[in-house]
Amino acid sequence: MTIATMRQLLDAAEVGRYAVAGLVVLGWEDAVAFVEAADETGLPIILQAGPGCRRYTPIPVLARMFRHLADQARVPIACHIDHATTLEECLEGIEHGFTSVMIDGSSLPLADNIALTQRVVSAACPAGVSVEGEVGFVGYAEGRGSRFTAPEEASRFTAETGIDALAISVGNVHLQQEKTDGVNFAALGAVEAATTVPLVMHGASGIPPTTRKLLAHQHRVRKFNIGTELRQAFGTALRKSLADQPSSFDRIELLKPTIAALRAAARDAITGIGPATLS
């Protein structure tokens, strides 16, 4: 199947009134399971290489792995660099074949965030690569707190940068292990009224499936980043595999059961935000 850009997938989702899952990859087993789940559902996904993944595996290796799997898939797959904080990280991703990058300048003053994002867009656009930016700050469950996205800042940011998608902070939180009802719909509505681009919800593992479905079908959230719940599925399956095979030292055999667990978890996540006829 043709490898897609994030914008291509989100434009189709906008027409169909659904959302696309941005699935956080940490290794080979994750990526294989996610693509298999996408094929099973018949729905596109975005394979995401975040900062932790990139610290462990070099970008050139991840790019080849992602693109190899995408080439084998029966559905469109976007290959995405998530939470890059420098132009250089984005340029490396673009150079090695990622079709989408997120430049995260959310910790910067708005003017600096705009300037950095403009530079990334200027480099990505000629290469046919999509760009996601962030306004406000999505906090962490056991770390720095959130700062909600101000509608007027979101409006200025999208107008001046030309980004393809905007990550927003409206009560969603990174690394949330328990489901909460933290999404502030009034804050979301204000951002929707001030912008026209597809919106992205990071920290989607902390959002109940019913709420994710509502956000996908009745609002303009077109991408959900999902990582923590998939890591939980991986950890549970690995612990069981180790207990079931106490004498094994073969990492391939020990890790193999995690693929099925990840595939099932990813399948649920993908269909839950997919077209209303499937979810």
C-alpha positions as CSV (number, residue, x, y, z in Angstrom):
1,M,0.0,0.0,0.0
2,T,1.2,3.5,-0.7
3,I,2.8,5.2,2.4
4,A,0.7,8.2,3.4
5,T,1.3,11.5,5.0
6,M,-0.5,12.4,8.2
7,R,-2.4,15.1,6.4
8,Q,-3.8,12.7,3.8
9,L,-5.1,10.4,6.6
10,L,-6.6,13.3,8.6
11,D,-8.2,14.8,5.5
12,A,-10.0,11.5,4.8
13,A,-11.0,11.3,8.5
14,E,-12.5,14.8,8.3
15,V,-14.6,13.8,5.3
16,G,-15.7,10.6,7.1
17,R,-16.1,12.2,10.5
18,Y,-13.8,9.8,12.4
19,A,-10.3,9.9,13.8
20,V,-7.0,8.1,13.2
21,A,-4.9,6.4,15.9
22,G,-1.3,7.6,16.3
23,L,0.2,4.4,17.9
24,V,3.4,4.9,19.9
25,V,6.1,2.4,18.9
26,L,8.9,1.3,21.2
27,G,10.2,-1.7,19.3
28,W,9.7,-4.2,16.5
29,E,6.9,-6.2,18.2
30,D,4.9,-3.0,18.7
31,A,5.2,-1.9,15.1
32,V,4.4,-5.4,13.7
33,A,1.3,-5.7,15.9
34,F,0.0,-2.3,15.1
35,V,0.3,-2.8,11.3
36,E,-1.4,-6.2,11.6
37,A,-4.2,-4.6,13.6
38,A,-4.6,-1.9,10.9
39,D,-4.8,-4.5,8.2
40,E,-7.4,-6.5,10.3
41,T,-9.6,-3.4,10.8
42,G,-9.1,-2.1,7.3
43,L,-8.3,1.3,8.8
44,P,-5.2,3.5,8.4
45,I,-2.9,4.3,11.3
46,I,0.1,6.5,12.1
47,L,3.2,4.7,13.4
48,Q,4.8,7.1,15.9
49,A,8.5,7.3,17.0
50,G,8.6,9.3,20.2
51,P,11.6,10.6,22.1
52,G,12.0,7.4,24.2
53,C,11.9,5.3,21.1
54,R,14.4,7.5,19.3
55,R,16.8,7.5,22.3
56,Y,16.9,3.7,22.1
57,T,16.9,3.2,18.3
58,P,18.4,5.6,15.7
59,I,16.1,7.5,13.4
60,P,17.5,5.9,10.2
61,V,16.8,2.4,11.6
62,L,13.2,3.4,12.7
63,A,12.5,4.9,9.3
64,R,13.5,1.8,7.4
65,M,11.5,-0.4,9.8
66,F,8.4,1.8,9.6
67,R,8.5,2.1,5.8
68,H,9.2,-1.6,5.4
69,L,6.1,-2.5,7.4
70,A,4.0,0.2,5.7
71,D,5.0,-1.2,2.3
72,Q,3.6,-4.6,3.3
73,A,0.3,-3.2,4.7
74,R,-3.0,-3.3,2.9
75,V,-4.1,0.1,4.3
76,P,-2.4,3.5,4.3
77,I,0.3,4.0,7.0
78,A,1.9,7.3,8.0
79,C,5.4,7.3,9.6
80,H,5.6,10.0,12.2
81,I,8.3,11.6,14.4
82,D,6.5,12.6,17.6
83,H,7.5,15.3,20.0
84,A,10.6,16.6,18.3
85,T,11.8,19.8,20.0
86,T,14.4,21.0,17.5
87,L,14.5,21.7,13.7
88,E,17.5,19.2,13.5
89,E,15.4,16.3,14.8
90,C,12.7,17.0,12.2
91,L,15.2,17.4,9.4
92,E,16.7,14.0,10.2
93,G,13.3,12.4,10.2
94,I,12.5,14.0,6.8
95,E,15.8,13.0,5.4
96,H,15.4,9.4,6.2
97,G,11.8,9.0,5.0
98,F,9.3,9.8,7.7
99,T,6.2,11.3,6.2
100,S,5.1,13.3,9.1
101,V,6.8,15.2,12.0
102,M,5.6,16.9,15.1
103,I,7.6,19.9,16.2
104,D,6.8,20.5,19.9
105,G,7.5,24.1,20.8
106,S,4.8,24.1,23.5
107,S,7.3,25.0,26.3
108,L,8.4,28.1,24.4
109,P,6.8,31.6,24.4
110,L,4.2,31.7,21.6
111,A,6.3,33.9,19.3
112,D,9.2,31.5,19.6
113,N,7.0,28.5,19.1
114,I,5.6,30.1,15.9
115,A,9.1,30.9,14.6
116,L,10.4,27.4,15.2
117,T,7.3,25.8,13.7
118,Q,7.5,28.0,10.6
119,R,11.1,26.8,10.0
120,V,10.0,23.2,10.2
121,V,7.0,23.7,7.9
122,S,9.4,25.5,5.4
123,A,11.6,22.4,5.3
124,A,8.8,19.8,5.4
125,C,6.5,21.2,2.8
126,P,8.8,20.9,-0.2
127,A,9.5,17.3,0.8
128,G,5.8,16.5,1.0
129,V,5.9,15.9,4.7
130,S,3.1,16.8,7.1
131,V,3.7,18.9,10.2
132,E,1.9,18.8,13.6
133,G,2.4,21.6,16.1
134,E,1.2,22.2,19.7
135,V,-0.2,25.2,21.5
136,G,-0.8,25.1,25.2
137,F,1.0,22.3,27.1
138,V,-0.2,18.8,27.6
139,G,1.1,17.8,31.1
140,Y,2.1,14.5,32.5
141,A,0.4,12.3,35.0
142,E,3.3,12.4,37.4
143,G,5.1,15.4,36.2
144,R,4.7,18.9,34.9
145,G,1.1,20.1,34.9
146,S,-0.9,21.2,31.9
147,R,-1.6,24.6,30.5
148,F,-4.8,24.7,28.5
149,T,-4.7,25.9,24.9
150,A,-5.9,29.5,24.5
151,P,-8.2,29.8,21.5
152,E,-6.6,33.1,20.4
153,E,-3.1,31.6,20.5
154,A,-4.3,28.6,18.6
155,S,-5.9,30.8,15.9
156,R,-2.7,32.9,15.5
157,F,-0.4,29.8,15.6
158,T,-2.3,28.0,12.8
159,A,-2.6,31.1,10.7
160,E,1.0,32.0,10.9
161,T,2.6,28.5,10.6
162,G,0.5,26.7,8.0
163,I,0.7,23.4,10.1
164,D,-1.4,20.4,9.1
165,A,-2.6,19.5,12.5
166,L,-2.7,21.1,16.0
167,A,-2.1,19.2,19.3
168,I,-4.2,20.8,22.0
169,S,-4.5,20.8,25.8
170,V,-8.0,20.6,27.1
171,G,-7.7,18.3,30.1
172,N,-5.9,15.4,28.4
173,V,-2.7,14.2,30.1
174,H,0.3,12.2,29.0
175,L,1.1,8.8,30.6
176,Q,-2.3,8.5,32.4
177,Q,-2.7,4.9,33.5
178,E,-6.4,5.2,34.6
179,K,-9.3,6.4,32.5
180,T,-10.6,9.8,33.6
181,D,-13.3,12.2,32.5
182,G,-10.8,15.1,32.4
183,V,-11.6,16.5,28.9
184,N,-13.1,20.0,29.2
185,F,-15.6,20.2,26.4
186,A,-16.1,23.9,26.8
187,A,-12.4,24.5,26.3
188,L,-12.4,22.2,23.3
189,G,-15.3,24.0,21.7
190,A,-13.6,27.3,22.1
191,V,-10.5,26.0,20.3
192,E,-12.6,24.4,17.6
193,A,-14.4,27.7,17.0
194,A,-11.1,29.5,16.6
195,T,-9.4,27.1,14.2
196,T,-10.0,25.0,11.1
197,V,-7.2,22.5,11.1
198,P,-7.5,18.9,12.3
199,L,-7.0,18.7,16.1
200,V,-4.9,16.1,17.9
201,M,-5.4,14.7,21.4
202,H,-2.3,13.5,23.1
203,G,-2.6,11.4,26.2
204,A,-5.6,9.5,24.8
205,S,-4.9,6.4,27.0
206,G,-6.4,8.4,29.9
207,I,-9.6,9.2,27.9
208,P,-12.4,6.6,28.2
209,P,-13.3,4.8,24.9
210,T,-16.8,6.3,24.9
211,T,-15.4,9.8,25.2
212,R,-12.8,9.1,22.5
213,K,-15.7,8.0,20.2
214,L,-17.6,11.1,21.0
215,L,-14.6,13.4,20.3
216,A,-14.0,11.6,17.0
217,H,-17.6,11.6,15.7
218,Q,-19.0,14.8,17.0
219,H,-16.0,17.1,17.3
220,R,-12.9,17.9,15.2
221,V,-10.4,15.7,16.9
222,R,-9.0,13.7,14.0
223,K,-5.9,12.1,15.7
224,F,-5.5,10.4,19.0
225,N,-2.0,9.6,20.4
226,I,-2.2,6.2,22.2
227,G,0.7,4.8,24.0
228,T,0.3,4.0,27.7
229,E,-2.6,1.5,27.3
230,L,-0.6,-0.4,24.7
231,R,2.5,-0.5,26.9
232,Q,0.3,-1.9,29.7
233,A,-0.9,-4.6,27.3
234,F,2.7,-5.4,26.4
235,G,3.8,-5.6,30.0
236,T,1.0,-7.8,31.1
237,A,1.6,-10.2,28.2
238,L,5.4,-10.3,28.8
239,R,5.0,-11.1,32.5
240,K,2.7,-13.9,31.6
241,S,5.1,-15.2,29.0
242,L,8.0,-15.2,31.5
243,A,5.9,-17.1,34.0
244,D,4.7,-19.6,31.4
245,Q,8.2,-20.2,30.1
246,P,10.5,-20.1,33.2
247,S,13.2,-22.1,31.6
248,S,13.4,-20.2,28.3
249,F,16.1,-17.7,27.5
250,D,15.1,-17.1,23.9
251,R,14.0,-13.5,23.6
252,I,12.1,-14.2,20.4
253,E,10.0,-16.9,22.0
254,L,9.5,-14.8,25.2
255,L,8.4,-11.7,23.3
256,K,6.2,-13.5,20.7
257,P,3.1,-13.5,22.9
258,T,3.2,-9.8,23.3
259,I,2.4,-9.3,19.6
260,A,-1.0,-10.9,19.9
261,A,-1.8,-8.8,23.0
262,L,-0.6,-5.6,21.4
263,R,-2.6,-6.4,18.2
264,A,-5.8,-6.9,20.2
265,A,-5.3,-3.7,22.2
266,A,-4.5,-1.7,19.0
267,R,-7.4,-3.1,17.2
268,D,-9.8,-1.9,19.9
269,A,-8.2,1.5,19.9
270,I,-8.3,1.9,16.1
271,T,-11.9,0.8,15.7
272,G,-13.1,2.8,18.7
273,I,-12.4,6.1,17.0
274,G,-12.9,4.8,13.4
275,P,-16.0,5.4,11.2
276,A,-19.3,5.1,13.0
277,T,-20.3,2.1,11.0
278,L,-17.3,0.1,12.4
279,S,-16.8,1.4,15.9
